[in-house]
Amino acid sequence: MLKFVPAQDTDSKLILKYISDLAISEKFPFPISVTLSDIETNLLGKDAVAKAVIFYLDEKPCGFAVYYFTFSTTTGKRGLHLDDLYVEPKCQGRGVGKKAIVYLAQIAREKDCARFEWWALKTNDSAIKFYLNVGAQELDEISVFRLNQPQIDKLLEDNKPMHAKLA
């Protein structure tokens, strides 16, 4: 029996473990700096910026997903962005990942999302194959750009920031 349960405060250590396990399994090329405090504040706290769901197979945790909502000016609607999806190796091949995608697609529909999107490392062949098999399309027309904390700091040092009232 498979269940999807919104993460609770008591799941913070499990989520941290799954984040680490996922990074190892996909050979994530960047340092992992997330802490238990980060998870408790930003994922499970009262002002959380994302949501997590724990997968249970036969009443035992077997994976997780983290997602958040975005907004598209061209559609005028929100989107659902899947940040992480991980299924423990012993539970892979049993339909857990596909059912997790279906579960998240249901949330996207209920929230009237115009899009349900995620990223995959170009080197993660098994994930790409899985995503294509569930009907996702790989986008050629978009490149992802990023400023990490050191680059944010440098940009602000090199340019006088505008003093805007933060939301």
PAGURO-256147 format. One record per residue (C-alpha): residue number from 0; x negated, y, z; residue in three letters. Coordinates in steps of 0.001 Angstrom, whole numbers, padded with zeros to 6 digits. Example, Ala and Ser with C-alpha at 12.3 -4.5 7.8 and 13.67 -1.06 7.14 Angstrom:
2
<rec n="0" x="-012300" y="-004500" z="007800" res="Ala"/>
<rec n="1" x="-013670" y="-001060" z="007140" res="Ser"/>
END
This chain:
167
<rec n="0" x="000000" y="000000" z="000000" res="Met"/>
<rec n="1" x="-001356" y="003433" z="-001026" res="Leu"/>
<rec n="2" x="-000543" y="006678" z="000804" res="Lys"/>
<rec n="3" x="-001628" y="010281" z="000328" res="Phe"/>
<rec n="4" x="-001676" y="012312" z="003549" res="Val"/>
<rec n="5" x="-002535" y="016016" z="003908" res="Pro"/>
<rec n="6" x="-005782" y="016281" z="005874" res="Ala"/>
<rec n="7" x="-005556" y="017072" z="009572" res="Gln"/>
<rec n="8" x="-008056" y="018670" z="011970" res="Asp"/>
<rec n="9" x="-009147" y="015194" z="013023" res="Thr"/>
<rec n="10" x="-010262" y="014430" z="009430" res="Asp"/>
<rec n="11" x="-013131" y="016946" z="009317" res="Ser"/>
<rec n="12" x="-015922" y="014382" z="009893" res="Lys"/>
<rec n="13" x="-014428" y="011993" z="007337" res="Leu"/>
<rec n="14" x="-014195" y="014803" z="004774" res="Ile"/>
<rec n="15" x="-017825" y="015766" z="005415" res="Leu"/>
<rec n="16" x="-018829" y="012132" z="004901" res="Lys"/>
<rec n="17" x="-016831" y="011908" z="001660" res="Tyr"/>
<rec n="18" x="-018393" y="015129" z="000344" res="Ile"/>
<rec n="19" x="-021843" y="013697" z="000999" res="Ser"/>
<rec n="20" x="-020929" y="010302" z="-000489" res="Asp"/>
<rec n="21" x="-019535" y="011983" z="-003603" res="Leu"/>
<rec n="22" x="-022652" y="014107" z="-004068" res="Ala"/>
<rec n="23" x="-024832" y="011012" z="-003813" res="Ile"/>
<rec n="24" x="-022668" y="008941" z="-006152" res="Ser"/>
<rec n="25" x="-022606" y="011579" z="-008878" res="Glu"/>
<rec n="26" x="-026263" y="012580" z="-008362" res="Lys"/>
<rec n="27" x="-025188" y="016163" z="-007659" res="Phe"/>
<rec n="28" x="-028134" y="018343" z="-008760" res="Pro"/>
<rec n="29" x="-027788" y="021117" z="-006173" res="Phe"/>
<rec n="30" x="-028339" y="021188" z="-002406" res="Pro"/>
<rec n="31" x="-025323" y="020361" z="-000240" res="Ile"/>
<rec n="32" x="-025006" y="022926" z="002546" res="Ser"/>
<rec n="33" x="-021436" y="022386" z="003771" res="Val"/>
<rec n="34" x="-021085" y="022013" z="007538" res="Thr"/>
<rec n="35" x="-018433" y="020603" z="009810" res="Leu"/>
<rec n="36" x="-017631" y="024176" z="010823" res="Ser"/>
<rec n="37" x="-017150" y="025161" z="007157" res="Asp"/>
<rec n="38" x="-014641" y="022358" z="006707" res="Ile"/>
<rec n="39" x="-012816" y="023150" z="009939" res="Glu"/>
<rec n="40" x="-012553" y="026857" z="009033" res="Thr"/>
<rec n="41" x="-012121" y="026927" z="005259" res="Asn"/>
<rec n="42" x="-010317" y="023664" z="004591" res="Leu"/>
<rec n="43" x="-008413" y="022861" z="007761" res="Leu"/>
<rec n="44" x="-008152" y="026208" z="009576" res="Gly"/>
<rec n="45" x="-005221" y="028618" z="009735" res="Lys"/>
<rec n="46" x="-006746" y="030754" z="006941" res="Asp"/>
<rec n="47" x="-007837" y="027788" z="004805" res="Ala"/>
<rec n="48" x="-008688" y="028620" z="001194" res="Val"/>
<rec n="49" x="-008175" y="025086" z="-000069" res="Ala"/>
<rec n="50" x="-006276" y="021934" z="000813" res="Lys"/>
<rec n="51" x="-007415" y="018373" z="001276" res="Ala"/>
<rec n="52" x="-005580" y="015097" z="001040" res="Val"/>
<rec n="53" x="-006830" y="011777" z="002395" res="Ile"/>
<rec n="54" x="-006060" y="008559" z="000514" res="Phe"/>
<rec n="55" x="-005123" y="005496" z="002541" res="Tyr"/>
<rec n="56" x="-005110" y="002001" z="001110" res="Leu"/>
<rec n="57" x="-003585" y="-000583" z="003443" res="Asp"/>
<rec n="58" x="-003677" y="002001" z="006268" res="Glu"/>
<rec n="59" x="-007446" y="002564" z="005913" res="Lys"/>
<rec n="60" x="-008971" y="005771" z="004503" res="Pro"/>
<rec n="61" x="-010394" y="005157" z="001041" res="Cys"/>
<rec n="62" x="-010971" y="008589" z="-000489" res="Gly"/>
<rec n="63" x="-009984" y="012208" z="-000676" res="Phe"/>
<rec n="64" x="-009236" y="015162" z="-002912" res="Ala"/>
<rec n="65" x="-009746" y="018875" z="-002356" res="Val"/>
<rec n="66" x="-007761" y="021385" z="-004382" res="Tyr"/>
<rec n="67" x="-006766" y="025026" z="-004430" res="Tyr"/>
<rec n="68" x="-004569" y="027332" z="-006443" res="Phe"/>
<rec n="69" x="-005812" y="029788" z="-009055" res="Thr"/>
<rec n="70" x="-004074" y="032432" z="-011152" res="Phe"/>
<rec n="71" x="-004149" y="032964" z="-014911" res="Ser"/>
<rec n="72" x="-003405" y="036396" z="-016323" res="Thr"/>
<rec n="73" x="-002653" y="034881" z="-019741" res="Thr"/>
<rec n="74" x="000080" y="032608" z="-018433" res="Thr"/>
<rec n="75" x="001199" y="034776" z="-015536" res="Gly"/>
<rec n="76" x="001292" y="031639" z="-013392" res="Lys"/>
<rec n="77" x="-000785" y="029839" z="-010852" res="Arg"/>
<rec n="78" x="-002907" y="026832" z="-011661" res="Gly"/>
<rec n="79" x="-004089" y="023927" z="-009570" res="Leu"/>
<rec n="80" x="-007853" y="023407" z="-009491" res="His"/>
<rec n="81" x="-009138" y="020037" z="-008329" res="Leu"/>
<rec n="82" x="-012492" y="020664" z="-006660" res="Asp"/>
<rec n="83" x="-013345" y="017125" z="-005557" res="Asp"/>
<rec n="84" x="-011914" y="013665" z="-006067" res="Leu"/>
<rec n="85" x="-013631" y="010710" z="-004456" res="Tyr"/>
<rec n="86" x="-012643" y="007076" z="-004054" res="Val"/>
<rec n="87" x="-014836" y="004778" z="-001978" res="Glu"/>
<rec n="88" x="-016633" y="002252" z="-004209" res="Pro"/>
<rec n="89" x="-014882" y="-000728" z="-002538" res="Lys"/>
<rec n="90" x="-011515" y="000791" z="-003535" res="Cys"/>
<rec n="91" x="-012390" y="001786" z="-007094" res="Gln"/>
<rec n="92" x="-010728" y="-000067" z="-009937" res="Gly"/>
<rec n="93" x="-007475" y="-000430" z="-007979" res="Arg"/>
<rec n="94" x="-005631" y="002560" z="-009448" res="Gly"/>
<rec n="95" x="-006327" y="004909" z="-006524" res="Val"/>
<rec n="96" x="-007955" y="007622" z="-008659" res="Gly"/>
<rec n="97" x="-005209" y="007609" z="-011265" res="Lys"/>
<rec n="98" x="-002480" y="007703" z="-008615" res="Lys"/>
<rec n="99" x="-004334" y="010606" z="-006950" res="Ala"/>
<rec n="100" x="-004297" y="012515" z="-010244" res="Ile"/>
<rec n="101" x="-000566" y="011780" z="-010573" res="Val"/>
<rec n="102" x="000006" y="012967" z="-006979" res="Tyr"/>
<rec n="103" x="-001825" y="016234" z="-007685" res="Leu"/>
<rec n="104" x="-000004" y="016685" z="-011002" res="Ala"/>
<rec n="105" x="003238" y="016390" z="-009053" res="Gln"/>
<rec n="106" x="002089" y="019209" z="-006748" res="Ile"/>
<rec n="107" x="001187" y="021283" z="-009817" res="Ala"/>
<rec n="108" x="004662" y="020737" z="-011234" res="Arg"/>
<rec n="109" x="006397" y="021522" z="-007921" res="Glu"/>
<rec n="110" x="004390" y="024759" z="-007614" res="Lys"/>
<rec n="111" x="005174" y="025726" z="-011246" res="Asp"/>
<rec n="112" x="001515" y="025653" z="-012262" res="Cys"/>
<rec n="113" x="000721" y="026336" z="-015889" res="Ala"/>
<rec n="114" x="-002511" y="024340" z="-015583" res="Arg"/>
<rec n="115" x="-004130" y="021528" z="-013641" res="Phe"/>
<rec n="116" x="-007878" y="021732" z="-014155" res="Glu"/>
<rec n="117" x="-011153" y="020426" z="-012803" res="Trp"/>
<rec n="118" x="-014817" y="020220" z="-013700" res="Trp"/>
<rec n="119" x="-017069" y="017218" z="-014144" res="Ala"/>
<rec n="120" x="-020827" y="017127" z="-014328" res="Leu"/>
<rec n="121" x="-021873" y="016464" z="-017916" res="Lys"/>
<rec n="122" x="-023987" y="013578" z="-016626" res="Thr"/>
<rec n="123" x="-021063" y="011889" z="-014848" res="Asn"/>
<rec n="124" x="-020053" y="009591" z="-017688" res="Asp"/>
<rec n="125" x="-017733" y="007411" z="-015607" res="Ser"/>
<rec n="126" x="-015753" y="010421" z="-014355" res="Ala"/>
<rec n="127" x="-015487" y="011902" z="-017846" res="Ile"/>
<rec n="128" x="-014262" y="008576" z="-019232" res="Lys"/>
<rec n="129" x="-011730" y="008291" z="-016395" res="Phe"/>
<rec n="130" x="-010424" y="011839" z="-016944" res="Tyr"/>
<rec n="131" x="-010074" y="011303" z="-020694" res="Leu"/>
<rec n="132" x="-008200" y="008046" z="-019992" res="Asn"/>
<rec n="133" x="-005599" y="009881" z="-017882" res="Val"/>
<rec n="134" x="-004963" y="012240" z="-020794" res="Gly"/>
<rec n="135" x="-007124" y="015235" z="-019859" res="Ala"/>
<rec n="136" x="-008861" y="017143" z="-022592" res="Gln"/>
<rec n="137" x="-012434" y="018366" z="-022400" res="Glu"/>
<rec n="138" x="-012637" y="022068" z="-023217" res="Leu"/>
<rec n="139" x="-015278" y="023245" z="-025661" res="Asp"/>
<rec n="140" x="-014242" y="026887" z="-025660" res="Glu"/>
<rec n="141" x="-015126" y="027658" z="-022035" res="Ile"/>
<rec n="142" x="-018488" y="027845" z="-020294" res="Ser"/>
<rec n="143" x="-018704" y="027972" z="-016521" res="Val"/>
<rec n="144" x="-020885" y="030728" z="-015075" res="Phe"/>
<rec n="145" x="-021963" y="031038" z="-011466" res="Arg"/>
<rec n="146" x="-023651" y="033410" z="-009073" res="Leu"/>
<rec n="147" x="-024891" y="031612" z="-005955" res="Asn"/>
<rec n="148" x="-025506" y="033498" z="-002704" res="Gln"/>
<rec n="149" x="-029092" y="034594" z="-003589" res="Pro"/>
<rec n="150" x="-027908" y="035897" z="-006971" res="Gln"/>
<rec n="151" x="-024962" y="037695" z="-005336" res="Ile"/>
<rec n="152" x="-027366" y="039333" z="-002894" res="Asp"/>
<rec n="153" x="-029748" y="040360" z="-005696" res="Lys"/>
<rec n="154" x="-026927" y="041775" z="-007802" res="Leu"/>
<rec n="155" x="-025772" y="043888" z="-004862" res="Leu"/>
<rec n="156" x="-029336" y="044989" z="-004046" res="Glu"/>
<rec n="157" x="-029939" y="046046" z="-007655" res="Asp"/>
<rec n="158" x="-026605" y="047811" z="-008056" res="Asn"/>
<rec n="159" x="-024805" y="050170" z="-005773" res="Lys"/>
<rec n="160" x="-021664" y="048294" z="-004736" res="Pro"/>
<rec n="161" x="-018363" y="050096" z="-004817" res="Met"/>
<rec n="162" x="-016785" y="050385" z="-001406" res="His"/>
<rec n="163" x="-013462" y="048751" z="-002028" res="Ala"/>
<rec n="164" x="-010982" y="047871" z="000633" res="Lys"/>
<rec n="165" x="-011089" y="044089" z="000911" res="Leu"/>
<rec n="166" x="-007874" y="042127" z="001007" res="Ala"/>
END
